[in-house]
Amino acid sequence: MNPTTWLEKTVPGFRLLSEPERAAIKDFAVLWTVYEGNVLNASANAAAIVRVTNSLATTAKFSLDELSLPIKYFKDRYFDGAELTDAFLGLHMRRNDHPQLVETVLRDRSKNEAEILSAILIIIYRLRNNLFHGVKWSYGIRDQLANFQNANAVLMWVIEAHLSAAAG
C-alpha cells in the first residue's frame, strides 16, 4: 500500500493536512537527517549545535542576512514582545537545550550571529524532537506549515554553509 494512502486512512488528522503541509514535513524529515548526519556528525543535541555553529562562524565568516525572514518568524512566534508565548512552552525545552541562550536571542538581547543561529537551530531541534517523538501528532500537526518552511530554509542554508566551509 502507498504510505500516503495508509497515513490518510490510519493516522488521525493526516488527511486534513494540505499538500504543502505534507511536503514541508517530509522535506523537513529529510533535511534534518542530512543536517544531523553531515553537520552534527550524527549526534544531535543543543551542545553540539552550539559547538558546530561557533566553529562554522569562525571558519565561514557567515552573515545571517539571508536568514532574516526565518529568524524574524521564529522570534515573532515564540516571543510576543513582552513574554515568551504558549508556542514557546510547546517546544518543551529541557535544561540541556540551552533555554537561556534561546530566550536571550528571542528577546533580541544578542547581536552575536553565532548565538542567534545556535538559538534558531535549537528551536528547530525541538521541532524535530516534537515531530519525531510524536508530540506534534497529539494535535494533528495543525498550523505547522510556516514552522517547517522556515526550519527548512534555515537547514538548507546551514548545510550549504557547512559544505562551503569544508570545501575551503
N, C-alpha and C positions, 0 to 999 in steps of 0.2 A: 504494500500500500504506500502511496505517496505520503511523506511525512506531514506536509501541509494539510492534506485531507484528513489525516489521522488527528492532527492537532485541533483542527476545526471541529471534529466530532467529539473529541475526548476532553480537551482542556477548557474549562470554563473561562470565558472572556476572549479566547484566542480568535474566534470567528468575528468578533466585534472590532478587532484591530484593522485599521486601514492597510492597504498595501504599502504606503510609505512607512508606516509604523513597523510593519513586519520586516521590511527591507532594512530599516535603520537598526533594528535589534539584531538581525542576522549579521549585518555588516559589523556591528559593534563586537559581536562574539568573535568574529574572525580577526578584526583589527586588534582586539585585546590580546589574543593568543600570539599574534606577531609581535606586538609590543612587549609582552611579558617574556616571550622566548628569546627575542633578539636584543632588546634594550635592557631588560632586567635579569637576563641570564636565567630564565625560568624560575625566578624566585621573587614573587611579588609580595611586597609589604611596604608600609609607609617609609620605614628607614631606608630601604633600597631605593625607593622613588626619590627621596631627598638626596641620597648619596649620588645616584646616577645623574640627577638633574644638576647638582653642583658641579660634577665632573664635566657634564656637557656645557655648562655655562663657561667654564674656563677654557675648554678646547675649541668650542664652536663660536664663542663670542656672539651669541644669538640676540635677536631683538624680538620681542613679543608683539610687534605691530600687527603682524598677520593674524594674531590670535585675539585681537582686541574685542571682536564681537562675541566669541565664545567666553572669554573672560568676563565681559560685562554680563552676559546671560547668567553665568553661574553666580556672580556676585549678586545680581538682582534676585535670582531665585532663592538664595539662601540667606540674604540679609536685606531687610526692608528699609534700611537707612537708620534705624534705631535699635532693632533687635534681630537676633537670628530667627529665622522663620520656622514654621512647623515642618516645612520640607527639609530644612537642615536637620531637625531632630529625626526625620525619617531616614537619614543616611546611616543612623546607628553607629556613629563614630565611637571608636574604642580608645582607651588611653594611649595605646601604642600607635594610633593613627595620627599623631601629632595634631590634636584638636586645637591647641593654642596657636600653632602656625596657621592652620586653616582659618580660624576666627580672625587672627590679625590681618590676613590677606582680605577676607571678606569685608572687614570693617575699613578697608583701604588704609591701613596703618603701615603698610610696607610698600616701598617702591623698588625693592630688590627683585629683579626679574627671575632669578633662580628660586626665590621664596614663593613668588606668585605662581610660577609654573609648577613647583612642587605641590602647592596647596590645591591647585586645579586638578593635578593628576591624582592627588589623594582623594579628592571628591569623586573623580572618575573611578578610582579603585573601589570606593564604597558603592558606587552604582554597579560596578562589576560584581562585587560580593552580594549585593541585594538581588541582582538578577540571577547569578549562578547558584545561589543558595536558596532561591525560591521566595524571598521576601516580596519581591515585586509581583509575584503571582497572587499574593493574598488579596490584591485589589485589581487583578486582571491586566496589569501593566497599562492601565489607562493613563492618558496625559503624559506620556513619556517621550513622544516624538522629538521635541526640542532638546530634551536631555541627551538622547542618543545621537542626534545630529550634531550637536555641539561637542559631545565627547568624541565622536568620530573625527571631527575636524582637528581637534587637539591631538588625538592619537596619530593621525596621518602626519601632521606637522612634526611631532616629536620623533617618529620613526624616520622620517626624511632627514631631520637634523642629526640624528644619531648615525645614519648611514653616511651622510656627508662628512661628519667628524671622523668616522672610522676610515673613510677613504683618504683623509688627509687633505 
